[in-house]
Structure formats: C-alpha cells, structure tokens
C-alpha cells in the first residue's frame, strides 16, 4: 500500500518531484493546503474510503510514511475491515 500512496502523492504535487517515503513534504514546501486537498481526494477515491477529520492535521501530511499510516488506520477502522 505504501507504494500506491507514494505514487498518488507524487502525482498530486506539481512537477511530480522525486520524493521518497521520508521526504519532509511540509518542511520543504512541496505541499500546501491545496495539495493536501488534492492528495486526500485522490486517496479517498483510490482506496474507497474517507479520511476522518481527526486525521486531517499537518502532522499526518509531514511525509508519505505518515500519510500511508493514516490510510492504514482509516482502512482498518472501516466497517467490515
């Protein structure tokens, strides 16, 4: 799943930079609030889930590893999971 999340994040960032799971997205200014909305929309569509409000915080979007963890938590708490 991590590779899928990484691909989605790369595609949502203008210029599709070469990032890895630990690249500090916010600290490097690679994403902003509009990018986060784009990433969330793509993740929700791809994984057929909705990130809960309590996971919509800057720390979750600090790097791809954190984003993937939020997706995993959400999928694990989904009805029928």
C-alpha positions in Angstrom: 0.0 0.0 0.0 2.9 2.4 0.7 4.0 2.4 -2.9 0.4 3.2 -4.0 0.3 6.2 -1.6 3.7 7.3 -2.7 2.6 7.3 -6.4 -0.6 9.2 -5.5 1.4 11.9 -3.6 3.9 12.3 -6.4 1.1 12.7 -8.9 -0.6 15.3 -6.8 2.5 17.5 -6.5 3.2 19.8 -9.4 6.2 18.7 -11.3 6.0 15.2 -9.8 9.2 15.5 -7.8 11.3 12.5 -6.9 10.3 12.0 -3.3 10.5 9.0 -1.1 8.6 7.8 2.0 10.6 10.1 4.4 10.8 13.3 2.3 9.6 16.1 4.6 6.8 17.4 2.4 5.7 20.3 4.5 9.2 21.4 5.7 10.4 21.6 2.1 7.3 23.4 0.9 6.4 20.6 -1.5 2.8 20.6 -0.5 0.4 23.3 0.7 -3.3 23.3 1.7 -4.4 22.9 -1.9 -2.0 20.0 -2.5 -3.3 18.3 0.7 -6.9 18.6 -0.6 -5.8 17.0 -3.9 -3.9 14.2 -2.1 -6.8 13.5 0.2 -9.3 13.4 -2.7 -7.1 11.0 -4.7 -6.5 8.8 -1.7 -10.2 8.6 -0.9 -11.1 7.8 -4.5 -8.3 5.2 -4.9 -8.9 3.4 -1.6 -12.7 3.9 -1.5 -12.6 5.4 2.0 -12.9 8.8 3.7 -10.1 10.1 6.0 -11.7 11.1 9.3 -11.5 14.7 10.5 -9.1 13.9 13.4 -6.5 12.8 10.8 -6.7 16.0 8.8 -3.9 17.6 10.6 -0.5 18.9 9.4 1.5 16.1 11.2 -0.3 13.5 9.1 1.0 15.2 5.9 4.6 15.6 7.1 5.8 12.8 4.9 4.4 9.9 2.9 5.0 7.4 5.7 2.6 9.4 7.9 0.1 9.7 5.1 0.2 5.9 4.5 -0.3 5.3 8.2 -3.4 7.4 8.2 -4.7 5.5 5.3 -4.0 2.2 7.0 -5.7 3.4 10.2 -8.7 4.5 8.3 -9.0 1.3 6.3 -8.5 -0.7 9.5 -11.4 1.1 11.2 -13.7 0.9 8.2 -16.9 -1.1 8.6 -16.3 -4.7 7.5 -12.5 -4.3 7.8 
